[in-house]
Amino acid sequence: MDAPLIGRKEEKEILLDALSSAEAEMIAVIGRRRVGKTFLVRTTYQDKIVFEVTGLQDASKKEQLENFVLQLAEASGATLPIRPPSSWLEAFALLITYLKTLERKEKPVVFLDELPWLATHKSGFLNGLSYFWNSWAVKQNIVVVVCGSAASWMIRKVVNNRGGLYNRITKRIFLEPFTLAETKMYLQSRNILFNNHQIVQLYMAMGGVPHYLKEIKGGRSATQNINQICFSKTGILKSEFLRLYPSLFADAEQHIAVIRALASKRQGLTRKEITQLAKIPEGGSTSRVLEELLHSGFIASYRPFGRKKKNKVYRLVDEYSLFYLSFIEGNQEEGPDTWHHLSQIQAYKIWSGYAFENICLKHIPQIKKALGISGIYSTTSFFYRKGTADEPGAQIDLLIDRKDQVINVVEIKYHNEPFVISKDYAEKLRGKLSVFREATRTRKQLFLILISTFGLKESPHSLGLVAQALGMDDLFAE
C-alpha cells in the first residue's frame, strides 16, 4: 500500500490546477533537502509523469547526460541504449522527439528533479532547458516540473532567470517541513499514536522533516526514539549534519560557520555580529550565504519592534541543526542511553526553552487562532533592550502588534507541568511590560499572553496579569 500524502493541500491544488489548465505550465518546486518535494510531485501526478530524471550529486556533465539518456531510454521503452548526447541542447532535442511520439488524452508531465545537480558549472543545462521550453514545450499542452533543494540557486537561476527562462515559471511551490498538526497526522498514518507532548519533544530535536520522522518507531518513547535516531551507531541523524550543508551549497564552510554562530546565541544576531562571531568577511559573499540559508529555511530573520528592515536579527530555526550542535556533536562516543542522561542536565533546560520558542514562532497562525485574532490584521516582531547601570533591560520573545490598538506581549516557557507564576516572576513580567512601554512609548493596550507546554495553573500572582494562557495543544490546530 502506497504511503498517503499528508497535508500539502495548497501545494497539491497548485499541481492539479496546472494539470487542468489549457496551456503549458512550468512549475518550480523549492524546499530544503528531505522535505518531501519528490514525494509530493510523484504522488500527485503518478502515471501522468511521462519522463522523469533526477540529477546526480557531484557528477560531471558527461555523467549527467548519460543518466538523462538512460532515463529517456527507460521511459520510451527503447530495447537498445540510446547514444549519449554531447550537449544539453541535443539531450532536450531527444526528449522532444520522444514526447512527440506520445498519444495521450491527458496532459503529460515532465519532471526534472534536483535541477542544481543537473546544471553543473558551465554545462549549458539551463540553455538546453530554455531551448526545450521556448522552441517546443510552451506551444504544447504539457506540465514541466523543475525541482531543487538548493532553494537560493533555484530562485536565482530559474525563478529569477534573466536569460531564456525569464518569466517562464508559471507557478511556484515553496515546500516547508510539516507543522505539528501535520507531524501528528504523519505519525498516525504510520500507526504511531503519540500524545502531543511526545510529539513536541521529537519535533524539538528533528523538526517536521518527513525523512527524519520516518525513522520514528511506535512503542518507544520520544526519549528512546531520539536516542536511537540521533546517538546510536546506526542512527541516520548521528552524522546527517556533516552531509546536509555540503549537499546544498557550494563551498559550504561559511554556511556552517553562520549556523554555528547562531546556535550559540539564543537572542539571535545582527548581520555584523554574525560576521564577527563566524569570522567570515563582510561583503557580498555574506549576503549570499545569509540569503541561501534564509531561502532554505535553516535560519529566519526577525524585525525588532518599531525598527526598520536593516535592523533585523537572524535566528537559527532548523531544529536538527540546533540539536546536533547542542548535543550530538560533542557526545558521539557516549554509548547507549546518551539522550536519557543528557536530558537531565542544565544544558537541556537552556536548549529546550530555545527550541520550544522556535516552535511557537513557526506556529504563529495557530497562536492567532487560539487567541481569536485571526481576522485582525497584525504584524509580528520581538523586543530586546540591554540593561545598563541606570536602566533595566528586557527581552520579549514575541509581539503581535494588532490594528485594533492592542499589542499581545507573548511570553514563552517550556515546562513539564502546568506553569505557576511566582511572586518574583510576576514582578519580572511587570518589569518587562514597563520597560517595553517606556522604551517604545506605545499608547496601545498591552495584553500579556503566556504560552507554556501544559498551560498555566492560576495563582494569586497570575490574576490580573496574564490576559490569556495557551498550551502546546493550541499549536496543533490545523
Summary of the structure (lengths in Angstrom):
residues: 478
radius of gyration: 25.0
end to end distance: 26.0
largest distance: 82.7
contacts: 1492
relative contact order: 0.09
helix: 47%
strand: 17%
